[in-house]
Amino acid sequence: MDNFVFTDGQTKDFEAAVNEQMDKAIKHFERELVSIRTGRASVAMLDNVIVEVYGQTMKLKELATLAAPDARLLTIQPWDKGTIGDIDRAIKASDLGLAPLNDGTIIRLQLPMMSTERREELSKVLSKKTEECRVDIRNVRKDFQNEVRDAQKANKISEDFSKRLSDLLQKITDNFTAKANALQEKKDKELKLS
């Protein structure tokens, strides 16, 4: 966060800056949620698979056509068949927990039925990622609160305006925390239905 320039009585720029920073935490959380598998096949599950190929690391989606032909199957068709072994190894090394079926031209990933134990495990992962998002939001609040406090101490803003900004900051924090909680509840329902 850059040092914020305060203008006594102006809250719109402050509010926009806080929203922008907290929105980054929510966007990151949404990307993290995609990696939590709910039993339904989605090519987004493969977004974080990194493949060692051609002497460098590349994302899987840069090397192959990815598809989800049905609810429990993902297919990976490499553009260069010579990379199929590298892709196979990358999937096995990933945290997907899936065994690739490789026929030499296409890789199939069959998603298993979700067990109760797996649901509980994923629910714990979801809770952990939600708490990380809340911590990120609180850290943004703390940074802006420190800016407000420092501006008041330096007599750049009045005590009344400082109080107004602190109240606004708490209101924005509560809104973003509620967004994180809503995302968690939605994902939790998906886990229970899978």
PyMOL commands that set and color helices and strands:
alter all, ss='L'
color gray80, all
select helices_A, chain A and resi 12-34+43-46+60-62+81-93+116-153+159-193
alter helices_A, ss='H'
color red, helices_A
select strands_A, chain A and resi 50-53+56-59+64-70+73-78+100-102+107-110
alter strands_A, ss='S'
color yellow, strands_A
deselect
rebuild
show_as cartoon
